[in-house]
Amino acid sequence: MDPLDAATWPVLTERLSIRRAQADDAETTWRWRKLPEVGEWITRAPQDYEAYRAHFVEPHRMHDLLIVELDGEPIGDIMLKIQDGWTQAEVAEQGKGVQAELGWTFDPAFHGRGYATEAVRGAIGVCFEQLGLLRVHAGCFAANEPSWRLMERLGMRREEYSRKTGLHRSGVWMDGMNYGLLAEEWNG
């Protein structure tokens, strides 16, 4: 069963609509994901559209991907991946599907207007208000200042700053940062 099916879609924020991704969103999202300033920070940056589309439509990827729209036009995407929490063996069943990992990319043409903050806030609202999750978390390279500043604007707490924890596609080992937020800390 897909845990995101328990939420009501689309989710409407003040200016945006957030919906589940569809296969035909590949071409639109490629528009910003192919840009060097976006590709620098994302986990996978295929060099051509065919490779990107093949990855985009993989069931496990589509399962976790949301599309952010402004006036019906996609301007970003959000990964919302439901995960199990760490548990001891005797209580493992109670830790299933209690948290979510978040990630995002947005078209740079729409940066600086608060859309990413609004959209990720909407996704966090889905996690806590519709799905009843315990916790959300997100991570980034420490050098990706816009990403960690967004997490801080949303009230997420820096839980970890790790030294040379991630190998960047440039070949450089970079520092990483992880942030989290509990349902009891969320104030929508």
N, C-alpha and C positions, 0 to 999 in steps of 0.2 A: 504494500500500500504506500502511496506517495503522501508523505506528511503535509506537503504544501497544498494538497487537495482539500485539506480542512479549512483553509483560508478562503475568504470571499475575494474574487478577482473581477475586475481590476480594483486596486486600492487607489483611492483618490486623495491627493493632498491639496493644499491650497491652489497650486498651479499645475500640478503634474498628475499623470496617470501611470500606475505601475501594474504590469500584467506579466503573465507567464510567457516565456519565449516560444516562438514557433520557428520551424525550419526556414521559412522565407525571411526571417530577420537576419540571416547570415549576411546577405549583401549589404544591408543598411549598417550593421554593426562593424563590418569590415571598413567602412568609410572612416571611422576614427581609430579602430584598432590597428590599422596599417601605418598610422602616423608614427614617426620616430619618437616623438615626445610622449606618446602613449605606450608604445612598444618597449620603451626603456624600462618600465616598471612592472609590466604584466608577466605572469608566469610563462605563457607560451605566446610567441610572436611569429607565426608562420610568415614566410616570405612571399607567398602568392595566395591568391584568392581560393584556388582549388584546394590547397592544403588546409587553409583556414575553414572553408565550408565543410570539409570532411570531418574536421574536429568539432566544429560547431554543432553538427547534427547528431553526434554520438549521443545515444539515449542518456547516459549518465550525466553528460554536460547539459543537455536541454532540461533535464530534470531539476537542476539547481539554478537555472538562469531566469532572471526577470528583466524585462525591458521597460525603460523609463521613457515616457512620452511627454512632450510639450505640445499642446494643440494638435495631437494626433501624430506628431513627427517624433520618431525615436531620437533621443539625445544622449542616451547612456544605457549601461546595463549593470545589473547587480547580481552577484552570486550569493545565494542564500542556501547554504548547505546544512541541513539538519544532521546533527551528530550525537553520538552517545557520549555521556560524561565518563570520566575515569571513575571506576568503582572497585571495591573489593569484591571478591568472587561471590560471597554470600548475598550481596545486594545488587548484583549485576543487572537484574531485570528492571530494577527501579531507576537505573541510570540510562536506559535506552531512550534516545531521541529527546534529550532534555536541553540541548544547547544548539546554537547555530554559529557557523563561521560565515562571515560576510567579506565580500570583496567587491570592487567596483571599477568601472572605467566610464569616462564621459567624454563626449566630443569636445575638444578644446575650444571650438567656436562658441561654446556655451559656458565656459569657465567664468568665475567672478561674479555670478549673479545669484548664488545660493542654491542652485538647482541640486547639486550633489548633496549638500547638507539636508535639504528638504526630502530628497528621494531616499537617502539612507535612513533618515529619521522615520520615514514611512515604512521601510523594510523592518526596522527595529520594532516599530509598533505592531506589525504583523506577528513578529516573533513572540512578543510579550502579551499583546492584547487578544490576538486571535488564536495563536497556537499554544499559549500557556507555557512557553519555555522558561527555564531557570536562568539562562545566561546566553549572551552573545559575545563573540570575540572576533578580532581582526588583526592582521599583521601587515607589516610593510618593511621595506628597506628603510633604515634610519635616514638615508639621504633623500627619501621621497617625502619631503616636508609637507607638501599639500595634503598628502594622505593622512599623516599622523595629526596634522592640525585639524582636519575634518573630524577625526575620531575624538579629539579633545573638545571641539565645539559641541559634539553630541553628548558630552558628559562621560565618555568612556575613560576608564582609568588605565594609565600605563602600568602594565603588570610585569613587563620584562624589557630590558635593553640588553641585547646580547652582542658580543664582539665577534666579528667575522663569522657570522652564523650562516650566511647565505651566499652561494656562488652566483654572481651576476653573469649574464651572457657575455659581458665584456672581458670575462676571465678574472675579475677582481672579487675577492672575498669581502663582502660588505657586512656592516653591522645591521642588526634587525631590531624591530620594536614590535611588541605585542600589547594589545589593549583589550579590555573586557568590560562588560556591564552586566549587572544582575537585574533581574526583573524588579526586585525591591528598591533598586536605585533609579529606576526609570520614572521620569515624570512627563513623558509624552511631549 
